[in-house]
Amino acid sequence: MPATSPTPDPETVDCVIVGAGPAGLTAAIYLARFHLHIRMFDCGSSRAAMIPRTHNHAGFPGGIAGKELLARMHEQARTYGATCTPATVTAIERDGDDFRVVTGNGVTVARSVLLATGVVNHRPRGLDDETHDAALARGLLRYCPICDGYEVTDRRIGVIGTSDHGMREALFLRGYSADVTLIAPDSDHHLDEACRDALDRAGVRRVNGPCGDYRIDGDRFVVRTAEGEMAFDSVYPALGSRIRSELAVAAGARASEDGCLEVDDHQRTSIPGLFAAGDVVKGLDQISHAMGEAGVAATTIRNLLSERRPLRR
């Protein structure tokens, strides 16, 4: 009799996806259409869900709300049999050629893992959730000038930040408006001579902190500064973000100094079988970019698994 491939352990899935933002959901759609057995875990904090309306996602001329986009992607994934389990992954452990993915509900053994956990924006200190969420929903507070700088064209813009990062965001936004103010978050600005010169040449006003007492006043977002209250049409916190790469780093994956996972052109981390896509990888922090990376990762995962055991119907 001809030799047959051993029957795989029914409790072992082909891939676990951690995170259900644009990257994770794109990967789920691809992998499910490859007829692979996958599990997707999500802690429910996708940054995309916070977007009131994105206008730079191709195919939506009138824009689309982040939550609506995610809902559509979930529906599409379910069409092909992929489902999402609400759970927080607490560890990813090597188990021979496989992985043990640990959640509060138990352990899932997977032949591969795709990390699509994204990042968390640092909010201005002292900004309460109610004011933050209301301002965000109305476009008075924004986090991504690449995404929505166009929407604040010729408006009065405040940028909370300092040093090189704050300067670069203020200069980027100067391409949309002549009225840009850079506000130090905590005390005096930390700007070297080159930063000060660049801001001066661009006509960006500099105001020292600390800033706080944030409130909405009509159609303006009000910020208290060292020079008194200032009102803006929109405010951008340029305070950086926390890269949610700790699961992969704890498993031994290499990351940059700021925490972004290092991957190759096929989204493979330094650990064989562990992939990463989206904002957890250094890139543009854009929905379209995350989706593209997820498509590359999912196809590579499929081909990797086929090398280990031919995938046939």
Backbone hydrogen bonds, N-H to C=O, Kabsch-Sander energy under -0.5 kcal/mol:
donor,donor_aa,acceptor,acceptor_aa,energy
12,T,9,D,-1.9
13,V,11,E,-0.6
13,V,109,V,-2.6
14,D,37,H,-2.5
15,C,37,H,-1.3
16,V,112,S,-1.9
17,I,39,R,-3.1
18,V,16,V,-0.5
18,V,114,L,-2.7
19,G,17,I,-0.7
19,G,41,F,-3.5
25,L,21,G,-2.7
26,T,22,P,-1.8
27,A,23,A,-2.4
28,A,24,G,-2.1
29,I,25,L,-2.3
30,Y,26,T,-2.3
31,L,27,A,-3.1
32,A,28,A,-2.5
33,R,29,I,-1.8
34,F,30,Y,-1.0
35,H,32,A,-1.6
36,L,31,L,-1.9
38,I,36,L,-0.7
39,R,15,C,-2.0
40,M,83,T,-0.7
41,F,17,I,-2.7
42,D,85,T,-2.0
49,A,46,S,-0.9
50,M,47,R,-1.6
51,I,48,A,-1.6
54,T,64,I,-3.1
58,A,56,N,-0.7
60,F,57,H,-1.3
63,G,60,F,-2.3
64,I,54,T,-1.8
66,G,51,I,-2.6
69,L,65,A,-2.5
70,L,66,G,-2.3
71,A,67,K,-2.3
72,R,68,E,-2.3
73,M,69,L,-2.1
74,H,70,L,-2.7
75,E,71,A,-2.3
76,Q,72,R,-2.2
77,A,73,M,-2.5
78,R,74,H,-2.5
79,T,75,E,-1.5
80,Y,76,Q,-0.7
80,Y,77,A,-1.1
81,G,78,R,-1.8
82,A,77,A,-2.3
85,T,40,M,-3.3
87,A,42,D,-1.7
87,A,85,T,-0.8
89,V,87,A,-0.6
90,T,102,V,-2.9
91,A,102,V,-1.2
93,E,100,R,-2.6
95,D,98,D,-2.9
98,D,95,D,-2.0
99,F,110,A,-2.6
100,R,93,E,-3.2
101,V,99,F,-0.6
101,V,108,T,-3.2
102,V,91,A,-2.8
102,V,100,R,-0.6
103,T,106,G,-2.9
104,G,88,T,-0.6
106,G,103,T,-1.2
108,T,101,V,-2.4
109,V,11,E,-0.7
110,A,99,F,-2.6
111,R,13,V,-2.2
113,V,273,G,-2.3
114,L,16,V,-2.7
115,L,113,V,-0.5
115,L,275,F,-3.0
116,A,18,V,-2.8
116,A,114,L,-0.6
120,V,242,R,-2.2
122,H,240,G,-2.3
123,R,121,N,-0.5
127,L,124,P,-1.7
128,D,126,G,-0.8
132,H,128,D,-2.7
133,D,129,D,-3.0
134,A,130,E,-2.0
135,A,131,T,-2.6
136,L,132,H,-2.5
137,A,133,D,-2.3
138,R,134,A,-1.3
139,G,136,L,-1.2
140,L,135,A,-2.2
141,L,135,A,-1.4
142,R,235,V,-2.6
148,D,144,C,-2.4
149,G,145,P,-2.1
151,E,148,D,-0.8
152,V,149,G,-1.6
153,T,150,Y,-1.5
154,D,176,Y,-2.6
155,R,152,V,-2.1
157,I,155,R,-0.7
157,I,179,D,-2.7
158,G,234,S,-2.3
159,V,181,T,-2.9
160,I,236,Y,-2.3
161,G,159,V,-0.8
161,G,183,I,-2.6
166,G,162,T,-2.3
167,M,163,S,-2.3
168,R,164,D,-2.5
169,E,165,H,-1.9
170,A,166,G,-2.3
171,L,167,M,-2.6
172,F,168,R,-2.0
173,L,169,E,-2.3
174,R,170,A,-1.3
175,G,172,F,-1.4
176,Y,173,L,-2.3
177,S,173,L,-1.3
180,V,178,A,-0.8
181,T,157,I,-2.1
182,L,205,R,-3.2
183,I,159,V,-3.5
183,I,181,T,-0.6
184,A,207,V,-2.4
191,L,189,H,-0.7
196,R,192,D,-2.5
197,D,193,E,-2.5
198,A,194,A,-2.2
199,L,195,C,-2.4
200,D,196,R,-2.5
201,R,197,D,-2.5
202,A,198,A,-1.5
203,G,199,L,-0.8
203,G,200,D,-0.8
204,V,199,L,-2.6
205,R,180,V,-2.0
205,R,203,G,-0.5
207,V,182,L,-2.7
209,G,187,S,-3.3
211,C,185,P,-1.7
212,G,224,R,-1.5
215,R,222,V,-1.7
217,D,215,R,-0.5
217,D,220,R,-2.6
220,R,217,D,-1.5
221,F,232,F,-2.8
222,V,215,R,-3.3
222,V,220,R,-0.6
223,V,230,M,-3.0
224,R,212,G,-2.8
225,T,228,G,-1.8
226,A,208,N,-1.9
228,G,225,T,-1.8
230,M,223,V,-2.5
232,F,221,F,-2.1
233,D,156,R,-1.9
234,S,156,R,-1.4
235,V,140,L,-2.2
236,Y,158,G,-3.1
238,A,160,I,-3.3
238,A,236,Y,-0.5
242,R,120,V,-2.9
243,I,241,S,-0.6
244,R,118,G,-2.1
245,S,243,I,-2.1
249,V,245,S,-2.5
250,A,246,E,-2.6
251,A,247,L,-1.1
252,G,249,V,-1.3
253,A,248,A,-2.7
256,S,260,C,-3.2
259,G,256,S,-1.7
261,L,280,V,-2.4
262,E,254,R,-2.2
264,D,268,R,-1.5
267,Q,264,D,-1.9
269,T,274,L,-2.5
274,L,271,I,-2.3
275,F,113,V,-3.2
275,F,273,G,-0.6
276,A,267,Q,-1.9
277,A,115,L,-2.0
281,V,278,G,-2.0
282,K,261,L,-0.7
290,A,286,Q,-2.5
291,M,287,I,-2.5
292,G,288,S,-2.0
293,E,289,H,-2.3
294,A,290,A,-2.2
295,G,291,M,-2.1
296,V,292,G,-2.0
297,A,293,E,-2.8
298,A,294,A,-2.9
299,T,295,G,-1.9
300,T,296,V,-2.2
301,I,297,A,-2.7
302,R,298,A,-2.4
303,N,299,T,-2.1
304,L,300,T,-2.5
305,L,301,I,-2.6
306,S,302,R,-1.9
307,E,303,N,-1.5
308,R,304,L,-1.5
309,R,305,L,-2.4
312,R,310,P,-0.8
